[in-house]
Amino acid sequence: MGMQSSSGRRRGKGINDINITPFVDVVLVLLVIFMVTAPMVMNRAIKVNLPNAKSATSPAESKTLGITISAKGEYLVNGKLVPEEQLLELAEEALKVNPQVQALLAADVSVAHGRVIKAIDLVRQAGIEKFAFQIAEEQ
């Protein structure tokens, strides 16, 4: 017979099950941290220094084709990096989806004027006639 304690239970028998509750707690905390920090990381991934103006407004995104020109001269269409040659066909596709589409251009202040004109020219070749320039609000 095994040894018994004063309460009548056997000694020496350990817990054989793994308690995963602390593990699940840690995983959920990490998930929340990643969910909170992911938008901040994505917003800072491509830094564009916009020019300032006191009359800055934000247009509706559903009717816009967002074109960003980074300081390095890279083109981004709705947040995706694309080669300059693909800008025309993406503008044509956007026009097919929404005939009232507006091109929203955001260019870094250090981008040469010629690059912005080139982007406007490519978008106009696709048939888009409405343009807006994204600027940062002056503080």
Rosetta blueprint (number, residue, H / E / L):
1 M L
2 G L
3 M L
4 Q E
5 S L
6 S L
7 S L
8 G L
9 R L
10 R E
11 R L
12 G L
13 K L
14 G L
15 I L
16 N L
17 D L
18 I L
19 N L
20 I L
21 T H
22 P H
23 F H
24 V H
25 D H
26 V H
27 V H
28 L H
29 V H
30 L H
31 L H
32 V H
33 I H
34 F H
35 M H
36 V H
37 T H
38 A H
39 P H
40 M H
41 V H
42 M H
43 N H
44 R H
45 A H
46 I L
47 K L
48 V L
49 N L
50 L L
51 P L
52 N E
53 A E
54 K L
55 S L
56 A L
57 T L
58 S L
59 P L
60 A L
61 E H
62 S H
63 K H
64 T E
65 L E
66 G E
67 I E
68 T E
69 I E
70 S L
71 A L
72 K L
73 G L
74 E L
75 Y E
76 L E
77 V E
78 N L
79 G L
80 K E
81 L E
82 V E
83 P L
84 E H
85 E H
86 Q H
87 L H
88 L H
89 E H
90 L H
91 A H
92 E H
93 E H
94 A H
95 L H
96 K H
97 V H
98 N L
99 P L
100 Q L
101 V L
102 Q E
103 A E
104 L E
105 L E
106 A E
107 A E
108 D L
109 V L
110 S L
111 V L
112 A L
113 H H
114 G H
115 R H
116 V H
117 I H
118 K H
119 A H
120 I H
121 D H
122 L H
123 V H
124 R H
125 Q H
126 A H
127 G L
128 I L
129 E L
130 K E
131 F E
132 A E
133 F E
134 Q L
135 I L
136 A E
137 E E
138 E L
139 Q L
